[in-house]
Amino acid sequence: METADWMSLIALAMVAVLVVPGALRRNRGTAVRNAAIWLGLIVALVWGYERFGPF
């Protein structure tokens, strides 16, 4: 990874540290459920792309 990639990753982690606790505190039950749904959807899309190749 180049230096710019690492800096972008660190900046993303810093934003997540600031935003995620407030979001989880605001809507405790639905945020975890929605995150699990989105994660499952992303995993399914990646699996489909890996399985069936570029379209």
mmJSON file of the N, C-alpha and C atoms, coordinates in Angstrom:
{"data_MODEL":{"atom_site":{
"group_PDB":["ATOM","ATOM","ATOM","ATOM","ATOM","ATOM","ATOM","ATOM","ATOM","ATOM","ATOM","ATOM","ATOM","ATOM","ATOM","ATOM","ATOM","ATOM","ATOM","ATOM","ATOM","ATOM","ATOM","ATOM","ATOM","ATOM","ATOM","ATOM","ATOM","ATOM","ATOM","ATOM","ATOM","ATOM","ATOM","ATOM","ATOM","ATOM","ATOM","ATOM","ATOM","ATOM","ATOM","ATOM","ATOM","ATOM","ATOM","ATOM","ATOM","ATOM","ATOM","ATOM","ATOM","ATOM","ATOM","ATOM","ATOM","ATOM","ATOM","ATOM","ATOM","ATOM","ATOM","ATOM","ATOM","ATOM","ATOM","ATOM","ATOM","ATOM","ATOM","ATOM","ATOM","ATOM","ATOM","ATOM","ATOM","ATOM","ATOM","ATOM","ATOM","ATOM","ATOM","ATOM","ATOM","ATOM","ATOM","ATOM","ATOM","ATOM","ATOM","ATOM","ATOM","ATOM","ATOM","ATOM","ATOM","ATOM","ATOM","ATOM","ATOM","ATOM","ATOM","ATOM","ATOM","ATOM","ATOM","ATOM","ATOM","ATOM","ATOM","ATOM","ATOM","ATOM","ATOM","ATOM","ATOM","ATOM","ATOM","ATOM","ATOM","ATOM","ATOM","ATOM","ATOM","ATOM","ATOM","ATOM","ATOM","ATOM","ATOM","ATOM","ATOM","ATOM","ATOM","ATOM","ATOM","ATOM","ATOM","ATOM","ATOM","ATOM","ATOM","ATOM","ATOM","ATOM","ATOM","ATOM","ATOM","ATOM","ATOM","ATOM","ATOM","ATOM","ATOM","ATOM","ATOM","ATOM","ATOM","ATOM","ATOM","ATOM","ATOM","ATOM","ATOM"],
"id":[1,2,3,4,5,6,7,8,9,10,11,12,13,14,15,16,17,18,19,20,21,22,23,24,25,26,27,28,29,30,31,32,33,34,35,36,37,38,39,40,41,42,43,44,45,46,47,48,49,50,51,52,53,54,55,56,57,58,59,60,61,62,63,64,65,66,67,68,69,70,71,72,73,74,75,76,77,78,79,80,81,82,83,84,85,86,87,88,89,90,91,92,93,94,95,96,97,98,99,100,101,102,103,104,105,106,107,108,109,110,111,112,113,114,115,116,117,118,119,120,121,122,123,124,125,126,127,128,129,130,131,132,133,134,135,136,137,138,139,140,141,142,143,144,145,146,147,148,149,150,151,152,153,154,155,156,157,158,159,160,161,162,163,164,165],
"type_symbol":["N","C","C","N","C","C","N","C","C","N","C","C","N","C","C","N","C","C","N","C","C","N","C","C","N","C","C","N","C","C","N","C","C","N","C","C","N","C","C","N","C","C","N","C","C","N","C","C","N","C","C","N","C","C","N","C","C","N","C","C","N","C","C","N","C","C","N","C","C","N","C","C","N","C","C","N","C","C","N","C","C","N","C","C","N","C","C","N","C","C","N","C","C","N","C","C","N","C","C","N","C","C","N","C","C","N","C","C","N","C","C","N","C","C","N","C","C","N","C","C","N","C","C","N","C","C","N","C","C","N","C","C","N","C","C","N","C","C","N","C","C","N","C","C","N","C","C","N","C","C","N","C","C","N","C","C","N","C","C","N","C","C","N","C","C"],
"label_atom_id":["N","CA","C","N","CA","C","N","CA","C","N","CA","C","N","CA","C","N","CA","C","N","CA","C","N","CA","C","N","CA","C","N","CA","C","N","CA","C","N","CA","C","N","CA","C","N","CA","C","N","CA","C","N","CA","C","N","CA","C","N","CA","C","N","CA","C","N","CA","C","N","CA","C","N","CA","C","N","CA","C","N","CA","C","N","CA","C","N","CA","C","N","CA","C","N","CA","C","N","CA","C","N","CA","C","N","CA","C","N","CA","C","N","CA","C","N","CA","C","N","CA","C","N","CA","C","N","CA","C","N","CA","C","N","CA","C","N","CA","C","N","CA","C","N","CA","C","N","CA","C","N","CA","C","N","CA","C","N","CA","C","N","CA","C","N","CA","C","N","CA","C","N","CA","C","N","CA","C","N","CA","C","N","CA","C","N","CA","C","N","CA","C"],
"label_alt_id":[null,null,null,null,null,null,null,null,null,null,null,null,null,null,null,null,null,null,null,null,null,null,null,null,null,null,null,null,null,null,null,null,null,null,null,null,null,null,null,null,null,null,null,null,null,null,null,null,null,null,null,null,null,null,null,null,null,null,null,null,null,null,null,null,null,null,null,null,null,null,null,null,null,null,null,null,null,null,null,null,null,null,null,null,null,null,null,null,null,null,null,null,null,null,null,null,null,null,null,null,null,null,null,null,null,null,null,null,null,null,null,null,null,null,null,null,null,null,null,null,null,null,null,null,null,null,null,null,null,null,null,null,null,null,null,null,null,null,null,null,null,null,null,null,null,null,null,null,null,null,null,null,null,null,null,null,null,null,null,null,null,null,null,null,null],
"label_comp_id":["MET","MET","MET","GLU","GLU","GLU","THR","THR","THR","ALA","ALA","ALA","ASP","ASP","ASP","TRP","TRP","TRP","MET","MET","MET","SER","SER","SER","LEU","LEU","LEU","ILE","ILE","ILE","ALA","ALA","ALA","LEU","LEU","LEU","ALA","ALA","ALA","MET","MET","MET","VAL","VAL","VAL","ALA","ALA","ALA","VAL","VAL","VAL","LEU","LEU","LEU","VAL","VAL","VAL","VAL","VAL","VAL","PRO","PRO","PRO","GLY","GLY","GLY","ALA","ALA","ALA","LEU","LEU","LEU","ARG","ARG","ARG","ARG","ARG","ARG","ASN","ASN","ASN","ARG","ARG","ARG","GLY","GLY","GLY","THR","THR","THR","ALA","ALA","ALA","VAL","VAL","VAL","ARG","ARG","ARG","ASN","ASN","ASN","ALA","ALA","ALA","ALA","ALA","ALA","ILE","ILE","ILE","TRP","TRP","TRP","LEU","LEU","LEU","GLY","GLY","GLY","LEU","LEU","LEU","ILE","ILE","ILE","VAL","VAL","VAL","ALA","ALA","ALA","LEU","LEU","LEU","VAL","VAL","VAL","TRP","TRP","TRP","GLY","GLY","GLY","TYR","TYR","TYR","GLU","GLU","GLU","ARG","ARG","ARG","PHE","PHE","PHE","GLY","GLY","GLY","PRO","PRO","PRO","PHE","PHE","PHE"],
"label_asym_id":["A","A","A","A","A","A","A","A","A","A","A","A","A","A","A","A","A","A","A","A","A","A","A","A","A","A","A","A","A","A","A","A","A","A","A","A","A","A","A","A","A","A","A","A","A","A","A","A","A","A","A","A","A","A","A","A","A","A","A","A","A","A","A","A","A","A","A","A","A","A","A","A","A","A","A","A","A","A","A","A","A","A","A","A","A","A","A","A","A","A","A","A","A","A","A","A","A","A","A","A","A","A","A","A","A","A","A","A","A","A","A","A","A","A","A","A","A","A","A","A","A","A","A","A","A","A","A","A","A","A","A","A","A","A","A","A","A","A","A","A","A","A","A","A","A","A","A","A","A","A","A","A","A","A","A","A","A","A","A","A","A","A","A","A","A"],
"label_entity_id":["1","1","1","1","1","1","1","1","1","1","1","1","1","1","1","1","1","1","1","1","1","1","1","1","1","1","1","1","1","1","1","1","1","1","1","1","1","1","1","1","1","1","1","1","1","1","1","1","1","1","1","1","1","1","1","1","1","1","1","1","1","1","1","1","1","1","1","1","1","1","1","1","1","1","1","1","1","1","1","1","1","1","1","1","1","1","1","1","1","1","1","1","1","1","1","1","1","1","1","1","1","1","1","1","1","1","1","1","1","1","1","1","1","1","1","1","1","1","1","1","1","1","1","1","1","1","1","1","1","1","1","1","1","1","1","1","1","1","1","1","1","1","1","1","1","1","1","1","1","1","1","1","1","1","1","1","1","1","1","1","1","1","1","1","1"],
"label_seq_id":[1,1,1,2,2,2,3,3,3,4,4,4,5,5,5,6,6,6,7,7,7,8,8,8,9,9,9,10,10,10,11,11,11,12,12,12,13,13,13,14,14,14,15,15,15,16,16,16,17,17,17,18,18,18,19,19,19,20,20,20,21,21,21,22,22,22,23,23,23,24,24,24,25,25,25,26,26,26,27,27,27,28,28,28,29,29,29,30,30,30,31,31,31,32,32,32,33,33,33,34,34,34,35,35,35,36,36,36,37,37,37,38,38,38,39,39,39,40,40,40,41,41,41,42,42,42,43,43,43,44,44,44,45,45,45,46,46,46,47,47,47,48,48,48,49,49,49,50,50,50,51,51,51,52,52,52,53,53,53,54,54,54,55,55,55],
"pdbx_PDB_ins_code":[null,null,null,null,null,null,null,null,null,null,null,null,null,null,null,null,null,null,null,null,null,null,null,null,null,null,null,null,null,null,null,null,null,null,null,null,null,null,null,null,null,null,null,null,null,null,null,null,null,null,null,null,null,null,null,null,null,null,null,null,null,null,null,null,null,null,null,null,null,null,null,null,null,null,null,null,null,null,null,null,null,null,null,null,null,null,null,null,null,null,null,null,null,null,null,null,null,null,null,null,null,null,null,null,null,null,null,null,null,null,null,null,null,null,null,null,null,null,null,null,null,null,null,null,null,null,null,null,null,null,null,null,null,null,null,null,null,null,null,null,null,null,null,null,null,null,null,null,null,null,null,null,null,null,null,null,null,null,null,null,null,null,null,null,null],
"Cartn_x":[0.837,0.0,0.875,0.393,1.129,0.772,1.519,1.298,-0.089,-0.55,-1.872,-2.962,-2.79,-3.772,-3.855,-2.696,-2.679,-3.323,-3.048,-3.625,-5.148,-5.635,-7.082,-7.714,-7.038,-7.545,-7.579,-6.554,-6.512,-7.602,-7.809,-8.855,-10.236,-10.47,-11.747,-11.972,-10.932,-11.041,-11.333,-10.713,-10.961,-12.4,-12.934,-14.333,-15.259,-14.941,-15.771,-15.769,-14.617,-14.533,-15.414,-15.531,-16.362,-17.847,-18.211,-19.606,-20.314,-19.655,-20.31,-20.892,-20.19,-20.799,-22.095,-22.125,-23.348,-24.49,-24.188,-25.227,-25.776,-24.907,-25.381,-26.183,-25.807,-26.533,-27.91,-27.998,-29.249,-30.332,-30.018,-31.01,-30.356,-30.356,-29.603,-30.043,-31.311,-31.756,-31.718,-32.093,-32.198,-30.854,-29.906,-28.618,-27.868,-27.864,-27.15,-27.832,-29.156,-29.902,-29.635,-29.685,-29.443,-28.016,-27.051,-25.661,-25.504,-26.166,-26.086,-26.723,-27.826,-28.485,-27.587,-26.999,-26.118,-24.873,-24.309,-23.133,-23.454,-24.603,-25.026,-25.243,-25.82,-26.049,-24.728,-23.79,-22.482,-21.751,-21.802,-21.156,-21.79,-23.117,-23.804,-23.407,-23.299,-22.896,-21.467,-20.569,-19.171,-19.08,-19.822,-19.813,-20.339,-21.424,-21.988,-21.022,-20.316,-19.339,-18.167,-17.706,-16.6,-17.024,-18.235,-18.717,-18.963,-19.632,-20.062,-19.2,-18.219,-17.264,-17.802,-16.954,-17.378,-18.483,-19.417,-20.589,-20.392],
"Cartn_y":[-1.188,0.0,1.242,2.214,3.465,4.312,5.367,6.243,6.865,7.25,7.864,6.879,5.599,4.582,4.431,4.403,4.272,5.473,6.667,7.878,7.888,7.426,7.338,6.334,5.22,4.204,4.727,5.443,6.026,7.084,7.908,8.936,8.295,7.219,6.519,5.921,5.35,4.789,5.878,7.04,8.132,8.629,8.732,9.142,8.091,6.819,5.75,5.792,6.08,6.158,7.287,8.36,9.48,9.254,8.598,8.496,7.265,6.125,4.857,4.836,5.276,5.218,6.034,7.198,8.001,7.349,6.755,6.079,4.873,4.12,2.954,3.349,4.437,4.888,5.43,6.056,6.685,5.656,4.645,3.606,2.242,1.792,0.606,-0.659,-0.955,-2.216,-2.248,-1.148,-1.178,-1.019,-0.345,-0.121,-1.438,-2.282,-3.562,-4.441,-4.443,-5.237,-4.742,-3.434,-2.874,-3.126,-3.019,-3.296,-4.757,-5.668,-7.081,-7.335,-6.66,-6.82,-6.305,-5.117,-4.553,-5.408,-5.9,-6.758,-8.037,-8.627,-9.824,-9.553,-8.404,-8.04,-7.843,-7.179,-6.956,-8.276,-9.151,-10.468,-11.259,-11.2,-11.921,-11.367,-10.048,-9.454,-9.822,-9.789,-10.159,-11.627,-12.477,-13.901,-14.135,-13.454,-13.601,-13.154,-12.069,-11.581,-12.544,-13.069,-14.031,-15.323,-15.756,-17.028,-16.972,-15.898,-15.839,-14.928,-14.26,-13.477,-12.145,-11.414,-10.108,-10.274,-9.371,-9.499,-8.731],
"Cartn_z":[0.0,0.0,0.0,-0.691,-0.729,0.483,0.693,1.836,1.797,0.617,0.49,0.893,0.547,0.923,2.435,3.095,4.546,5.217,4.684,5.264,5.096,3.973,3.751,4.706,4.913,5.832,7.264,7.666,9.011,9.17,8.151,8.213,8.311,7.579,7.642,9.028,9.609,10.956,11.985,11.836,12.777,12.688,11.495,11.323,11.92,11.708,12.262,13.785,14.384,15.847,16.369,15.621,16.05,15.797,14.708,14.294,14.847,14.847,15.193,16.609,17.649,18.982,19.104,18.484,18.521,17.767,16.633,15.853,16.593,17.249,17.996,19.228,19.87,21.048,20.67,19.5,19.079,18.783,18.018,17.683,17.846,19.055,19.446,18.713,18.66,18.082,16.571,15.937,14.482,13.79,14.401,13.743,13.542,14.528,14.413,13.37,13.382,12.406,10.99,10.794,9.46,8.998,9.912,9.56,9.132,9.81,9.453,8.089,7.805,6.503,5.385,5.566,4.549,4.355,5.448,5.343,4.576,4.877,4.15,2.675,2.35,0.956,0.212,0.852,0.226,0.017,1.009,0.879,-0.256,-0.377,-1.458,-2.823,-2.937,-4.213,-4.579,-3.607,-3.872,-4.251,-3.547,-3.878,-5.287,-5.644,-6.984,-8.059,-7.811,-8.782,-8.902,-7.762,-7.78,-8.488,-8.266,-8.791,-10.302,-10.752,-12.136,-13.009,-12.434,-13.203,-13.679,-14.383,-14.908,-15.942,-15.917,-16.795,-18.067],
"occupancy":[1.0,1.0,1.0,1.0,1.0,1.0,1.0,1.0,1.0,1.0,1.0,1.0,1.0,1.0,1.0,1.0,1.0,1.0,1.0,1.0,1.0,1.0,1.0,1.0,1.0,1.0,1.0,1.0,1.0,1.0,1.0,1.0,1.0,1.0,1.0,1.0,1.0,1.0,1.0,1.0,1.0,1.0,1.0,1.0,1.0,1.0,1.0,1.0,1.0,1.0,1.0,1.0,1.0,1.0,1.0,1.0,1.0,1.0,1.0,1.0,1.0,1.0,1.0,1.0,1.0,1.0,1.0,1.0,1.0,1.0,1.0,1.0,1.0,1.0,1.0,1.0,1.0,1.0,1.0,1.0,1.0,1.0,1.0,1.0,1.0,1.0,1.0,1.0,1.0,1.0,1.0,1.0,1.0,1.0,1.0,1.0,1.0,1.0,1.0,1.0,1.0,1.0,1.0,1.0,1.0,1.0,1.0,1.0,1.0,1.0,1.0,1.0,1.0,1.0,1.0,1.0,1.0,1.0,1.0,1.0,1.0,1.0,1.0,1.0,1.0,1.0,1.0,1.0,1.0,1.0,1.0,1.0,1.0,1.0,1.0,1.0,1.0,1.0,1.0,1.0,1.0,1.0,1.0,1.0,1.0,1.0,1.0,1.0,1.0,1.0,1.0,1.0,1.0,1.0,1.0,1.0,1.0,1.0,1.0,1.0,1.0,1.0,1.0,1.0,1.0],
"B_iso_or_equiv":[0.0,0.0,0.0,0.0,0.0,0.0,0.0,0.0,0.0,0.0,0.0,0.0,0.0,0.0,0.0,0.0,0.0,0.0,0.0,0.0,0.0,0.0,0.0,0.0,0.0,0.0,0.0,0.0,0.0,0.0,0.0,0.0,0.0,0.0,0.0,0.0,0.0,0.0,0.0,0.0,0.0,0.0,0.0,0.0,0.0,0.0,0.0,0.0,0.0,0.0,0.0,0.0,0.0,0.0,0.0,0.0,0.0,0.0,0.0,0.0,0.0,0.0,0.0,0.0,0.0,0.0,0.0,0.0,0.0,0.0,0.0,0.0,0.0,0.0,0.0,0.0,0.0,0.0,0.0,0.0,0.0,0.0,0.0,0.0,0.0,0.0,0.0,0.0,0.0,0.0,0.0,0.0,0.0,0.0,0.0,0.0,0.0,0.0,0.0,0.0,0.0,0.0,0.0,0.0,0.0,0.0,0.0,0.0,0.0,0.0,0.0,0.0,0.0,0.0,0.0,0.0,0.0,0.0,0.0,0.0,0.0,0.0,0.0,0.0,0.0,0.0,0.0,0.0,0.0,0.0,0.0,0.0,0.0,0.0,0.0,0.0,0.0,0.0,0.0,0.0,0.0,0.0,0.0,0.0,0.0,0.0,0.0,0.0,0.0,0.0,0.0,0.0,0.0,0.0,0.0,0.0,0.0,0.0,0.0,0.0,0.0,0.0,0.0,0.0,0.0],
"pdbx_formal_charge":[null,null,null,null,null,null,null,null,null,null,null,null,null,null,null,null,null,null,null,null,null,null,null,null,null,null,null,null,null,null,null,null,null,null,null,null,null,null,null,null,null,null,null,null,null,null,null,null,null,null,null,null,null,null,null,null,null,null,null,null,null,null,null,null,null,null,null,null,null,null,null,null,null,null,null,null,null,null,null,null,null,null,null,null,null,null,null,null,null,null,null,null,null,null,null,null,null,null,null,null,null,null,null,null,null,null,null,null,null,null,null,null,null,null,null,null,null,null,null,null,null,null,null,null,null,null,null,null,null,null,null,null,null,null,null,null,null,null,null,null,null,null,null,null,null,null,null,null,null,null,null,null,null,null,null,null,null,null,null,null,null,null,null,null,null],
"auth_seq_id":[1,1,1,2,2,2,3,3,3,4,4,4,5,5,5,6,6,6,7,7,7,8,8,8,9,9,9,10,10,10,11,11,11,12,12,12,13,13,13,14,14,14,15,15,15,16,16,16,17,17,17,18,18,18,19,19,19,20,20,20,21,21,21,22,22,22,23,23,23,24,24,24,25,25,25,26,26,26,27,27,27,28,28,28,29,29,29,30,30,30,31,31,31,32,32,32,33,33,33,34,34,34,35,35,35,36,36,36,37,37,37,38,38,38,39,39,39,40,40,40,41,41,41,42,42,42,43,43,43,44,44,44,45,45,45,46,46,46,47,47,47,48,48,48,49,49,49,50,50,50,51,51,51,52,52,52,53,53,53,54,54,54,55,55,55],
"auth_comp_id":["MET","MET","MET","GLU","GLU","GLU","THR","THR","THR","ALA","ALA","ALA","ASP","ASP","ASP","TRP","TRP","TRP","MET","MET","MET","SER","SER","SER","LEU","LEU","LEU","ILE","ILE","ILE","ALA","ALA","ALA","LEU","LEU","LEU","ALA","ALA","ALA","MET","MET","MET","VAL","VAL","VAL","ALA","ALA","ALA","VAL","VAL","VAL","LEU","LEU","LEU","VAL","VAL","VAL","VAL","VAL","VAL","PRO","PRO","PRO","GLY","GLY","GLY","ALA","ALA","ALA","LEU","LEU","LEU","ARG","ARG","ARG","ARG","ARG","ARG","ASN","ASN","ASN","ARG","ARG","ARG","GLY","GLY","GLY","THR","THR","THR","ALA","ALA","ALA","VAL","VAL","VAL","ARG","ARG","ARG","ASN","ASN","ASN","ALA","ALA","ALA","ALA","ALA","ALA","ILE","ILE","ILE","TRP","TRP","TRP","LEU","LEU","LEU","GLY","GLY","GLY","LEU","LEU","LEU","ILE","ILE","ILE","VAL","VAL","VAL","ALA","ALA","ALA","LEU","LEU","LEU","VAL","VAL","VAL","TRP","TRP","TRP","GLY","GLY","GLY","TYR","TYR","TYR","GLU","GLU","GLU","ARG","ARG","ARG","PHE","PHE","PHE","GLY","GLY","GLY","PRO","PRO","PRO","PHE","PHE","PHE"],
"auth_asym_id":["A","A","A","A","A","A","A","A","A","A","A","A","A","A","A","A","A","A","A","A","A","A","A","A","A","A","A","A","A","A","A","A","A","A","A","A","A","A","A","A","A","A","A","A","A","A","A","A","A","A","A","A","A","A","A","A","A","A","A","A","A","A","A","A","A","A","A","A","A","A","A","A","A","A","A","A","A","A","A","A","A","A","A","A","A","A","A","A","A","A","A","A","A","A","A","A","A","A","A","A","A","A","A","A","A","A","A","A","A","A","A","A","A","A","A","A","A","A","A","A","A","A","A","A","A","A","A","A","A","A","A","A","A","A","A","A","A","A","A","A","A","A","A","A","A","A","A","A","A","A","A","A","A","A","A","A","A","A","A","A","A","A","A","A","A"],
"auth_atom_id":["N","CA","C","N","CA","C","N","CA","C","N","CA","C","N","CA","C","N","CA","C","N","CA","C","N","CA","C","N","CA","C","N","CA","C","N","CA","C","N","CA","C","N","CA","C","N","CA","C","N","CA","C","N","CA","C","N","CA","C","N","CA","C","N","CA","C","N","CA","C","N","CA","C","N","CA","C","N","CA","C","N","CA","C","N","CA","C","N","CA","C","N","CA","C","N","CA","C","N","CA","C","N","CA","C","N","CA","C","N","CA","C","N","CA","C","N","CA","C","N","CA","C","N","CA","C","N","CA","C","N","CA","C","N","CA","C","N","CA","C","N","CA","C","N","CA","C","N","CA","C","N","CA","C","N","CA","C","N","CA","C","N","CA","C","N","CA","C","N","CA","C","N","CA","C","N","CA","C","N","CA","C","N","CA","C","N","CA","C","N","CA","C"],
"pdbx_PDB_model_num":[1,1,1,1,1,1,1,1,1,1,1,1,1,1,1,1,1,1,1,1,1,1,1,1,1,1,1,1,1,1,1,1,1,1,1,1,1,1,1,1,1,1,1,1,1,1,1,1,1,1,1,1,1,1,1,1,1,1,1,1,1,1,1,1,1,1,1,1,1,1,1,1,1,1,1,1,1,1,1,1,1,1,1,1,1,1,1,1,1,1,1,1,1,1,1,1,1,1,1,1,1,1,1,1,1,1,1,1,1,1,1,1,1,1,1,1,1,1,1,1,1,1,1,1,1,1,1,1,1,1,1,1,1,1,1,1,1,1,1,1,1,1,1,1,1,1,1,1,1,1,1,1,1,1,1,1,1,1,1,1,1,1,1,1,1]
}}}
